[in-house]
Amino acid sequence: MEKLNGAKQVVRVLEDLGVDRIFGYPGAAVTDIYDELFDSKIAHVLARHEQGAVHMADGFARCTGKVGVALVTSGPGATNTVTALATAYGDSIPLVLITGQVSTDLIGTDAFQEVDTMGVTRPVVKYSFLCKKPEDIAKNIRKAFYIASTGRKGPVVVDIPKNCQNRSYLFDYEKNSDISIRSYNPTVFGHRGQVKRAAAQLTKAKQPVMLLGGGVVQGDASEIARKLARRLNFPVVSTLMGISSYPTTDRQYLGMIGMHGLYEANETMHNSDLIFAVGTRFADRATNMVAKYCPNATVIHIDVDPASISKTVSANIPIVGDAKTVLTQIDKELDDQGQKEPNDLSLWWKQIDEFKKKDCLKYSRKDGMIRPQEVIETINRISNELKLNPVITTDVGQHQMFSAQYFDFETPRHFITSGGLGTMGVGLPAAIGAKFALPDANVFCITGDGSFQMNMQELAVCRKYQLPIKVFILDNSVLGMVRQFQTVFYKERYSATNLDGNPDFVKLVEAYGFKGIRITDNDKLESTIRDVLLAKDEFILVDIITDTNTKVMPWLRANGSMIDMMLNEEEK
């Protein structure tokens, strides 16, 4: 058996697990590992902040389905990752973070750069390990990858004390090690009886709807979900995280549901007699008041996480299991039950067509003023004309909702956003991670002037690696979503939402050696964006001055049902 020191075991096990790129920031507690990385085939991307490094690993994981990997030092290095870990945890993203730690004999002594990493991160990770001896390193990293990538996926922390990495001591390294965790056995196959019940209900429904959540994307279940939707001729809606699981231009797709969901999507949900929900948590932004939620619907709820089923919305037919596997089981069960043609849903589709006539995304244009919706529509239209099929990353706020409402997605994993935690600052580093993962893809970051400043230091990574990402800043000089709340609910008392003192984003990006463009007039919007998208091999930042007063609509009224919506942006 080969003998390796602790630091080399870290690198070797990552190599054996197929890792070819990690994101990180070095420090004293991980210098041994970084020294071993120097001779490794694993590429290391030096972020400019540990939060950025983990967001990059997150973006890498979201667009590939692989486990993203980040490496940081102890103390502040580890604490700087907490927001990014919580972001991945909130959206069930497979990620492994390796952190340095002070030597085992110093733990608990308030040593330099010591922090209880496991204690600090425990609420925002799926699991965490502290390697108390070098022999634990390879085993725990393998377990971390297994836990992160199975069941309800999520981030896992592996904390490695400095003395366990010591290059002077050699230990046995097991190249092939079977992973067996007695207390962790995620359910993959759905209960056969429940699958039969679900299939029978699907063929009886008169006003059904298929609801796709982030679990369909992360569980690689998009293909079978599309097959079933077409087989049954069901209308399809999605949560924010479920966007891209189903082609948004398909006639059966009605749009996103929830707080800023489309009128026809929310109306269809509320009036349905059966909800076929896959990979969704029924989070508050997707349900409004649970007591008034879809009162006449039978709920079939498929989720790999048993804790998510009936946590908020009670399921009539709960099925625990992997989304792709369970949907395949249902498809076969429909065959066994002799289902060949979908039910006659013509009356239901006629009603849905009436919902669509509301044209809820229609907005008025203002002379000379650029509306943020116009920006998204223009980027989308030109992308479609040029057949770019871009990967879109966003931050959080109004631009995020407009992107979800107005952009077309045909390919799973091409919409990357923070849905659960709602993290400002994720957009640029996630775009970097996505570009490293998919070097031939067009990657666009759509962000706001507030969000972009959260992690704009990662422009240095774009410069070092000459990443041809396109960044579009919807610059309204305010924290738009908060200001929208203040306009409607706080009598226009705009407390701390004006972004006075913003930098000149064009000069900023020029300082990094990149091209920056500012658009102030909608007459220049179309031609400028076209030129930007045609420059495929360049990093370009576009600062677009947009209307300050535009609100995101539709907007669910608080404590109401799915159909209690404000539709007019002037509505108080």
WOCORGI-V871013 format. One line per field, one symbol per residue. ss: DSSP state (~ for helix, > for strand, _ for the rest). phi: phi as a letter, one per 20 degrees, with the letter a starting at -180 (. if undefined). psi: psi as a letter, one per 30 degrees, with the letter a starting at -180 (. if undefined). A space follows every 10 residues. Layout:
ss=???
phi=???
psi=???
//
This chain:
ss=_>>>_~~~~~ ~~~~~~____ >>>>>__~~~ ~~~~~~~___ __>>>>___~ ~~~~~~~~~~ ~~~~___>>> >>___~~~~_ _~~~~~~~~~ ____>>>>>> >__~~~____ ______~~~~ ~~~~__>>>> >__~~~~~~~ ~~~~~~~~~_ ____>>>>>> >~~~~_____ >>>_______ __________ _~~~~~~~~~ ~~~~___>>> >>_~~~~~__ _~~~~~~~~~ ~~__>>>>__ __________ __>>>>____ __~~~~~~~~ ~__>>>>>__ ___~~~~__~ ~~_____>>> >>>__~~~__ ______>>>> __~~~~~~~~ ~~~~~~____ _____~~~~~ ~~~~~~____ _____>__>> _~~~~~~~~~ ~~~~~_____ >>>>___~~~ ~~~~~~____ ____>>____ _____~~~~~ ~~~~~~~___ __>>>>>>~~ ~~___~~~~~ ~~~~~____> >>>>>__>_~ ~~~~~~~~~_ _______>__ ____~~~~~~ ~___>>>>>_ ____~~~~~~ ~~~~_____> >>>>>>____ ____>>____ ____>>____ __
phi=.fdcfffffg ffffffenfd bccabfagfc fffffffgde ffeddefdaf fffffffffg ffecneffcc cceflfgfff efffffffff dldfbcdddf bfggfdfndl fglebfffff egfccfabcd eebgfeffff ffffffffdc lffrfcdcec ggffegfedd cfdefdcfec cgeccgfdef ffffffffff ffeefdcebd dddfffffel dfffffffgf femefccbfg fefnfcgfef feedofeogd ffgfffffgf efdbddecmc elfgfdclff fdfkfdeede cdbfdffeem fcdfefcece rfgfffffff gfffffemfd dfgfdfffff ffffgffflf efbeedgmee egfgffgfgf ffgffelelf eddcecqfff ffffedeecd dgmecdbeef emefoegfff fffffffcfe eeddddbdff fgffbfffgf fffgdleeed ddeeedmbeg fffffffedc lmeeemdeef ngfefffgff fendeccddd cffeffffff ffffefddec ddedfdffef decfbfffmd efdededefe fe
psi=kkklleeeee eeeeefggkf klkakllefg eeeeeefegl fkkkjjlgke eeeeeeeeee eeffflkkkl klalcfeeff feeeeeeeef ghkjkkkkkl llleffkggh lkhkkieeee fefglellkj jfleffdeee eeeeeeeegl bjllkkkjkj lefffkffkk lkjjejkkkj jegjikkekl keeeeeeeee eeffkfilkk jkaffeefgh geeeeeeeee efhkkkllle ffkffkkffk ffkfaklaeh lkeeeeeeee glfkjikkhl fhlefffbke fgkifgkkjk jkkfjfffkg eekkkeikjk lkeeeeeeee eeeeeeggje klljgeeeee eeeeefffhf gklkkkkfkk keeeeeeeee eeeeefhfhl kkklbkaeee eeeeefkkkf kkggjjljee eijkffeeee eeeeeeeiff lkkkjkllfe eefehffffe eeeeghkhkk kjjjjgglje eeeeeeeefg hgjijhfkik gkljfeeefe fgglkkkkkf kfffeeeeee eeffifgkkk kjjjjlkffk lklljkkkga afgikkfkff k.
//
